[in-house]
């Protein structure tokens, strides 16, 4: 608790510090290349019933996803607090790569915990982290994915918090992380709102983003929560279906509980044991969800929907072939729902989809899935 | 029938003794061996026992307790099974029983039901390491209603205000985490909790037991001499894996001798006499 209280105070001070904000915004602009474009995807729009479809191109960030927004903020905070070492967990490896990059930039030592299963399916990201000087520790426990990597990082931090900053990659975990990560990611939503208004002279009718832990969606929604006419939809991974262990649809299929220091919806059994999850995308493979998403579900402000592995893979291929953009499989879940929303809305619709990351890392998985699909057919 | 942890802790402190509390994972390695370990450890000198209700994601635990919990879960050990076996143990010993688990199994059952079932099983205290002081008010009422002591934990290096708050909420004993980090043996490490114990004693007469990292007789004696007792968990699981139940009881007997010997020496001259 001392470590968390100390971090909460430091973050609160940094948030109010204009100098800190200026240094953070400069890093976003010069290092990550922000603002990222809001692209109108007319080929998709025509195929999807004539809606105006826009993509927020977080995939064009340095390191290939929105994760860098948060890592630059937390690395800056760690540096200014005099921490010399950073630890992080990663699922798909996107947060691990962004953490390794931010630490290399700022001269911080970096250790990334990653589940063994994820290290296998995201080997390229492991190599990138190593190249940028990070140490990658293999977690061979539980489901060997993101949840277990968080457990190990928390155990490390319990021992090391005097010298080490724990850089959580999503809006999960204990306070202040859900609020801090949301704030660092809210640049996605505020840029989108400004860009959309400039382009269309109105607000979008719907904004769609994928939800694993929920950082890109929370950052996107943050700018629209007080605009009640904008429909907000978070899309979870329905995996292979509704059976326990076959999906990561926490808000849809879970119930409230405590994991990793947060009271939030969880996928757990009748006795509170956390279930293993499945999603074709490693970044959505988490049995919890950010606590603010749980609040937004219960308050009814945000709708939470699902997309299956198959729907995500279809959307992955469709965006590539129609627009020449290869999305991360995580983002492909948002695209899959975006298609449904566009078809429902028709020509009056103006839909923004958060393209949270690029899909280079997923080429092998998508290729294998296509090959398997062909065999079945 | 198990005595109450509060009475036992107060009684030992009153007669100037020091407590030794071993931890075992519920139903590990199997139900019969678990019974033998708990009852045998009381015969070997334990004053009370702590029984783990396994949880899938025990972030406060190191590799030894994690593995024991995983094995118990893989055999289907759910809270009702642990309650049932605890009840069988509690009617065969005077030693108090304290359960240790994490917040989610408690909340999933419902705190009222969980604490009532714990009390029914003969346990008199519950420890929930991931429900810190600031967040445990919701558990305190249901625990009290069931007659269960919710045992607060604080870490070495905690600020005075937190130690005061924890001591004020402690009924049976205050659990002092003797190191920064998770459970498990540490080589070449000496418990150093005198400052936190002194702070707690300024605010409360409640006994302070130190746990986490205590794996040798010498560490147990050192922790108990600074505090009012020592809690030992991972080391016993390690001992069982390397030498079976006899190794567990041997370690408990050695800790008992070291704690009592040290305590008598302290009376005689204030110096440690190396009796560990």
Interface residues (C-beta under 8 A of the other chain):
Chain A: X1 X2 X141 X142 X147 X151 X154 X155 X158 X159 X160 X161 X162 X256 X257 X258 X259 X260 X261 X266 X268 X270 X271 X272 X273 X274
Chain B: X55 X56 X57 X59 X60 X62 X66 X70 X73 X78 X79 X102 X103 X104 X105 X106 X107 X108 X109 X130 X131 X132 X133 X134 X155 X157 X158 X159 X162 X179 X180 X181 X182
